[in-house]
Amino acid sequence: VQLQASGGGLVHAGGSLRLSCTASGTIFNINDNFMQWYRQAPGKERELVASLSSRGTPIYADSVKGRFTISRDKATNMLYLQMDSLKPEDTAVYYCNTIPLEKWGQGTLVTVSS
């Protein structure tokens, strides 16, 4: 399966963006799998941002807790990451993936200006 993130862009600090994740290549039900959002800032390692279990339990990194919301839509088979109160340190390429990890997609760039 290929999991591809989209929806990134340039936003001012304090602004919001919603990222989307779609699955392609094989039949893959996002609603039935453990889904995750990662990000990789320039010069840094990729880090886990948020997870959503098949039961719907979200887990967030401390750095985004209270600002980001992971969710999915069963009807459209899409995963989302609502990002509010964005900070310049949120600037990164964002990726979606599952467990076990699939091949990484291209990701989507989020740039937050101060």
C-alpha positions in Angstrom: 0.0 0.0 0.0 1.1 3.6 -0.7 0.1 6.1 1.9 0.4 9.7 0.7 0.0 12.9 2.7 -1.3 16.1 1.2 -2.6 19.5 2.3 0.6 21.2 3.4 1.5 24.8 2.7 2.7 28.1 4.1 0.9 29.5 7.1 1.6 32.2 9.7 2.2 31.3 13.3 -1.1 30.8 15.1 -2.8 29.6 11.9 -4.3 26.2 11.0 -3.9 23.6 8.4 -5.5 20.2 7.8 -3.5 17.4 6.3 -5.0 14.5 4.5 -3.7 11.0 3.9 -4.9 8.6 1.2 -4.2 5.0 0.5 -3.5 3.5 -2.9 -2.0 0.5 -4.6 -3.8 -2.2 -2.7 -7.1 -2.5 -0.8 -6.3 -0.9 2.6 -8.9 0.2 5.1 -7.6 3.1 7.1 -10.4 2.6 9.6 -9.2 -0.9 10.5 -5.5 -0.1 10.9 -3.2 1.6 13.4 -2.5 4.9 11.7 0.2 7.5 12.4 1.4 10.9 11.4 5.2 11.6 11.4 7.2 14.7 10.6 10.8 15.5 9.7 12.1 19.0 10.2 15.2 20.1 8.3 18.4 18.6 9.8 16.4 16.5 12.3 15.3 12.9 12.5 11.7 11.9 11.6 9.5 11.9 14.7 6.1 10.5 15.6 3.5 13.2 15.9 0.2 11.4 16.4 -1.3 7.9 16.4 -4.8 6.5 16.1 -5.6 3.0 17.0 -8.2 0.9 15.2 -10.4 1.4 18.2 -10.1 5.2 17.8 -7.8 6.0 20.7 -5.5 8.9 19.8 -2.0 9.5 21.2 -0.1 12.7 20.7 3.5 13.8 21.1 3.8 16.3 24.0 4.9 18.9 21.5 1.6 18.9 19.7 -0.8 17.9 22.4 -3.8 20.2 22.6 -3.1 21.7 19.2 -3.2 18.8 16.8 -6.1 16.4 16.2 -5.8 13.1 14.4 -9.0 11.6 12.9 -10.3 9.5 10.0 -13.3 9.3 7.9 -14.7 5.8 7.3 -16.8 6.8 4.3 -13.9 8.3 2.3 -11.2 6.0 3.8 -9.0 9.0 4.6 -6.9 10.0 7.6 -6.6 13.6 8.7 -4.4 15.8 10.9 -6.0 19.0 12.0 -3.2 21.4 13.1 -4.2 24.5 15.0 -2.1 27.2 16.8 0.8 26.4 14.5 4.3 27.4 15.6 7.4 27.9 13.5 8.9 24.8 15.1 6.1 22.8 13.5 7.8 23.4 10.1 8.5 20.0 8.6 7.6 17.5 6.0 4.7 15.5 7.3 4.1 11.8 6.5 1.4 9.3 7.2 2.0 5.6 7.7 0.7 2.5 9.4 2.0 -0.3 11.6 3.9 -2.2 10.4 5.5 0.6 8.5 5.0 0.8 4.8 7.2 2.5 2.3 7.3 6.2 3.0 5.5 8.5 0.6 6.8 11.9 -0.5 5.1 13.7 2.4 3.7 17.2 2.4 5.6 20.3 3.5 4.3 22.5 6.2 6.0 25.8 6.7 5.0 28.1 9.6 6.3 31.6 9.4 6.9 33.7 12.5 
